[in-house]
Amino acid sequence: MSLSTTLFLSVDFINDIVHPQGKISSCAAMVGEHSVIEQTNHALAWARRQGAQVAHVKVGFQPGYANCPGSSPVFGQAPQFGALALGSWGTEFHEALDVQPNEMIIVKSRIGVFYNTSLETLLRAKQIEHLILAGVSTNHAIESAARDAHDRDYRVTVLSDCCAAASLEVHRQTLAGVMSHVAEVRTLEQLMSA
């Protein structure tokens, strides 16, 4: 199988979100209990072997939080907690995530991976037709990415065992109730055997 027109996109596996000591670590428990980063590393290794492009996304704000939306229910309190500050430990990728030096890093300042980022340029330049998504949280960034990619006419696969949310219930509800309408929802094993 060749995945030359596929991009594997890992989303928001940063310390503030997925590390137990992160400042907004609502997904950390599920990530740890279900070995989500380890599973994502297996998926990344498989995707690279198949010739897929790989990119990693992180959310973060400029010094002084100039680009942080203060009225946002999601991000409005980030300055108060000192969370998601670019250049800090909190916005570094979790040390367990296998990020290779030659892979593109995309920085976003909102939930969506397309909004005001270089992702669309990357997809066009590499003639990508298919996105494989892994990351957190299932019901925010991953759902948003899947919807936006679908509406831009990309084929989308969401790896259910490479994503996490604040709870297993929310994760499963999002995959079954929303994601299945805009993406193929598969486990890594199902994807590799397809």
C-alpha positions, -999 to 999 in steps of 0.1 A, spaced: 0 0 0 13 35 -9 1 65 11 19 91 -11 -12 113 -12 -19 109 26 -10 131 55 -9 117 90 -17 146 113 -11 143 151 -30 170 170 -23 187 203 -2 160 220 14 188 241 23 187 278 -3 212 290 -31 190 276 -18 153 278 8 153 306 -6 147 341 13 179 353 -1 200 324 -21 231 333 -52 220 314 -47 183 314 -83 171 311 -72 145 285 -42 132 304 -60 104 323 -75 88 291 -42 93 272 -23 74 299 -49 47 307 -54 38 271 -18 42 259 -29 67 233 6 82 226 22 47 224 -6 37 199 -1 69 180 37 61 177 28 27 162 5 45 137 32 71 129 58 44 122 33 25 100 24 57 81 60 66 75 67 31 62 38 34 38 52 67 24 27 91 40 36 127 48 35 135 86 28 167 104 22 176 140 -1 204 153 1 222 186 -21 250 200 -4 279 217 -4 317 221 22 343 216 40 360 245 16 382 264 -13 362 249 -19 389 223 -36 364 200 -56 346 227 -94 352 224 -103 365 259 -141 358 254 -136 322 245 -150 296 269 -122 273 258 -92 296 258 -103 327 277 -87 317 310 -54 305 295 -35 337 306 -48 334 341 -34 298 344 -3 306 323 -14 278 300 -6 272 263 22 298 262 44 292 231 80 286 241 71 270 274 72 234 286 34 233 283 34 237 245 62 213 239 51 179 225 49 152 251 84 136 253 69 102 245 55 113 211 78 103 182 83 136 163 110 134 137 132 164 129 121 166 92 83 167 100 63 198 97 51 215 129 19 236 126 10 261 153 -26 271 158 -43 295 181 -78 282 180 -95 247 181 -94 242 144 -63 230 126 -72 249 94 -80 283 109 -52 308 102 -25 281 99 -2 268 71 -20 234 69 -39 241 37 -7 253 20 10 221 30 -19 199 17 -19 216 -16 19 216 -20 21 179 -13 -11 171 -33 -27 154 -3 -61 137 -8 -65 119 25 -59 129 61 -54 104 90 -61 121 123 -48 113 158 -48 134 189 -68 153 215 -94 161 222 -118 138 202 -147 161 207 -129 194 200 -98 195 178 -103 161 162 -139 167 154 -132 201 141 -104 189 119 -125 161 105 -154 184 97 -132 211 81 -112 185 61 -144 169 49 -158 202 38 -126 209 18 -132 175 0 -105 155 16 -110 119 26 -107 116 63 -98 87 86 -100 91 124 -80 66 144 -102 59 174 -75 43 195 -51 72 188 -75 98 201 -87 108 236 -111 131 254 -118 141 289 -137 109 293 -142 76 275 -179 83 273 -174 116 255 -148 101 232 -171 72 222 -202 95 217 -182 118 195 -169 90 173 -203 73 170 -226 102 169 -207 129 149 -175 117 134 -189 87 115 -208 112 93 -177 130 80 -149 105 83 -140 68 84 -136 58 121 -111 30 124 -87 14 149 -51 13 139 -54 -24 133 -83 -20 110 -64 7 90 -33 -14 87 -53 -45 75 -74 -25 50 
